[in-house]
Amino acid sequence: MAPALPLDEAGPYVAAAYLVFLALVLIYVAIMAAKLGRIERDLTELTELAQRREADERDAPEREHEAVGASGE
């Protein structure tokens, strides 16, 4: 049984298949890098928001005490 294409003619097709596969892998990696960057930005924003909220909660009793002390005088 003979191959569909003689081996000496199949070379360009094999090279083209490898190039298409490489292009698909590079596109996939670029998409994943973009998603990772977006997730990192979101995570940084959420971390800063949590730290601000935590700081506000620590300062809230002091502000309430100052407000009560000012109105009680």
C-alpha positions, -999 to 999 in steps of 0.1 A, spaced: 0 0 0 14 34 -11 11 65 11 -14 92 0 14 115 -8 50 105 -16 72 114 14 93 138 -7 61 159 -15 47 158 21 74 180 36 58 214 29 24 201 43 40 189 75 58 222 79 26 241 74 8 219 99 35 226 125 33 263 118 -5 263 122 -1 244 155 26 268 168 4 298 159 -25 283 178 -4 276 208 10 312 208 -25 326 205 -36 305 234 -7 316 255 -14 353 247 -51 349 257 -41 333 290 -15 360 297 -41 387 291 -66 369 314 -39 365 341 -31 402 339 -67 411 343 -71 388 373 -40 402 389 -53 438 385 -87 428 399 -70 410 428 -49 440 436 -79 463 435 -98 439 459 -69 437 482 -66 475 484 -104 478 490 -102 452 518 -73 471 534 -92 504 533 -123 488 547 -102 472 575 -86 506 583 -120 523 583 -133 497 608 -103 502 631 -108 540 630 -146 539 634 -147 534 672 -123 563 677 -145 586 655 -176 575 674 -159 582 707 -148 616 695 -183 624 683 -199 613 716 -173 632 736 -179 664 716 -217 663 719 -216 654 756 -196 685 766 
